[in-house]
């Protein structure tokens, strides 16, 4: 046994030595902390926690083969999971394309304590179509690049010895109709490097034969309640699901339901969640059988409300907890020079949220991307409002960015397969993220990119989640549906006319700014970088930014509820970030941004009894 362990250690060391960050591009400070033995080791699902789990991130075998062929006969080398094959941190830095497929293979041993239990295999996200095999048996498939999925692999496991896991991935990037966000085969302008394959944590979880599969919670601060529903696998007659809410060590509410049912907890005198006070209650769920806990899950929730109401001038305003709060934040693409979709470490993932908060923003628009669950957890606990975009795809229709114009903008005529892909992905994203209190706005479409059946999709979104506002079409094309009308205007602030539009929808400036400053030594490429307006010095840029903040302040009393500045960081050839793409240089001091933003949050700017 000692000899076997030694051989395994030697093999692992050899594999680790064979991996290195692909050279040629800038990297973040956290890239040097990434090793094959320590890749995103944190528990990946903070709102649904169990103790018995195993992280499968690390070096796997990979191969790229023709799509028309069979499984790879041999592997091309090692890839560091969960970094996309095109990324530097994958150790590969290779494109795949629609005519090829990407194969992954690894061996694993299940966690201990599996006797009489079920073993679940979880994927945070795989772009785009995945087939999963355990010990040469197909356990399932999944389409969708931005939502988590899992399989019960218990029956496919061997009684002893290492188990084999193979994943086959196909992703047509921008040559298919599927939601794909900002990745394209030929990056340019605001369009970035392709992302193919596994890009979030892969992990195993041991659960009882009867276990909690999902939980949905919705707060109501007006009624002082939290409504909780669950799904349970393999329930036994007589089982109950017991749900309890906690403020530290004090239990504040408890309820029970049948498996698959709903219970309503009374949260008396609730502590309301806000950017100024992001209070989180603990939530505990257990399946009770004859007085004993069969399965237990730890979670959290917040009491907060996202709504709208008219001010004293009859203009709709976005409200948080029944009070007007001007929502201001950056457009956040969530891209990394070394990991592309995937932050190098959890510390890096947290960095962007922390610095956005430190700069005095209270909101982030998560743009055309979905993040790992831990990103939303950081926003929840730090008090960062989130507008969540649906990643776009199937582009080609005409865009009209101005409200009130007829005859120019068009809706995309999607094929049945394209429409199905959109609907299934958007539904899965909303399901996966519903419990995060930081999310206050859903954004189904952006700048007409693949926009289709706008009224139907918007109203379906509103019906699916009445607890949040829906920004139907950020930047156009505009329809009389949804809670919000959202203008994009570069570079200076502007807004739709309140007396024309504010009586039916809340008015927001969904994108503006884009002030660019390339910082030598911290750019994706040395020449041909781009911004909506480029400056030569940081002082010149900040002077213009300060002018724009004064203009924003003047628009708030007129009817503006929120604004989104482009953008948090530089991304590839875009140099209009507040921070460089490698996160090493702030283009102006954090404190300077914080101070200039405070004028936007003066409650006296808006009159009304909300």
C-alpha positions, 0 to 999 in steps of 0.5 A: 500500500505504501508503494502504491501511495508513493507511485500515486504521489509521484504521478501527481507531481509529474502531472502538476509539473506538466501544467503551466499558465499559457504565456502571451497575455496579461494575468491577474495577481491571483493566477500565481496562486492557482495550482493543480492541487488547489483549484477553487476548493470552496464549497460551490453552493452556499445556499444549499449546504451539506457536509459530505462532498468532494471537489473534482477540480484539478488536472484531467485528460483532454482531447479534441476530435472531429465531431463526426468521429467517435470517442478519442482513442488517445488524449492530447494532454492535461487540462486544468478543470474548471478553466475553459480550454481557450483560457491561459489557466487551462494550460492549453489555450486552444480553440475548438469550434463547431466541427469538433468536440472536446473530451475530458477524462478523469478518475475519482473515488467517491467520498467516504460514507456512501453505504446506503446513500446516493452519490450526486455528480454536480456541474456548475456550468458547461458550455454548451452541450455535455454528455456525461459517462461514468465507468463507460455508461451514459448517465445523462446529457445537458444543453445550456452554458450558464446553469448548473446541472447534476446526475445521480450516478449511484447505480453506475459506480463500481463497488471498489477501486477508482471510477472513471468520468468522461465528459463530451462537450460540443459548443458551436460558439457564434455559429449556433442559435444557442445563448452564448453571451459575448463570445465569438470566433473572431474577437473584436470590439465588445465581443470576446474570446470563445469559451468551450467546456467546463468552466465552473466547479465539478463536485460530488455530493453524498445524500441519503436515499430520501433527500431534499433536491431543491428549495425555493424561498420568497420573502414578503416584507409587507406581510412579514413572511417567508414562503418556502417550498421544496422538492424531495426525492424518494419520500416515505409516507409520513415524512415531513419537511421542517424549516426553521429561520434563525437570527444567530442562535435565536430561532425566529420562526419554524414551519413544516410541510409535506414533501414537495409542499409549501410552508409560510414562516412568520418573520416578526419585525423583520430586519430588512436587507439593503446595501446599507445593512445586508442582514442575512437570516440562517435557514435550516431544512430537514426531512423528519421521519419518526422524530429523526432527521433523515436529511439536513440542509443549511441555507440563508435568506433575506427580507427585502422587497423590489418594487415600484411606485409613483412619486409626487409627480406621477413618475414611476420609481424603483423602490427597495423595501418600499423606499426610493433608493437610486440604484447606481452601478457598473456594467460588469462583464465578469471576464478574466484575462487568465480564466475568461469566464472563470475567476482564478480564485474565490478571492479574485471573484470576491475582489470585483464585488468588494472594490465595486462596493468600496467605490461607492456603487450600490448595484451591479448589472451582470452583463450577458453572463451568469456567475457561479453561485459564490459570486451571488453569495458575496453580493448577498452578504456584502449588500450589492444589488444585482441586475441579472441579464440573460446571455444573448444569442441568435443575433441578426435583427435590427436594433432601434435604441431610441424610444418612440420610433416605429419602423426600424427595430425588428424582432428576431425570427427564431427557429423552433430549436433556437426559441427552445434553447432560449426559453429553457436556459432563461427558465433554468437561470431564474430557477437557479438564482431565485433565492439570491436576495441581491438580485432585484431585476431580471433583464431578458434582452439587451440591445435587441440581440436576438430579441424575440416575442418581447411581450410574451417573454417579458410577461412570462418572466414577470409571472414566473417571478412576481417578486422582482422587477423586469427590465424587458429590453435594456437599450431597445427595442422598446415595447409597452411591457415590463416594469422599466424603460431602459435607455443606452446613451454614450458617452454622456448621461441622458434619459427618456422624457419623464412626462411621456414615459414615466407614467407607465414604467420606471426610467433608467439609463441602462448604459452610459460612459465608457470612458477609456484609458489604456494603461501601458503594460496592463492591456490585452494587446498593445495597439488598436484598443478601444473605448467609447471616448479615450483619454490620455491621462487619468486626471482628464478622465476623472474630470469628465466622469465628475461632470457626468455625475453632476448631470446624473444628479440633475436627472434624478429629481426629473424621474431617473431611478437608476444608471449603469456605467460602462464598466467595471474593468477593461475586457480584452481590447475594451479599455473603458474599465474603472480597473485594468483587465488584470485588476492591477491598476485602478485608473483613479483612486477608489476613494475619489469614486466613493466621494463623487458618488455620494451625491446620487444617494440624497433621498431629498432629490425625490419627493413622494410618499412611497 
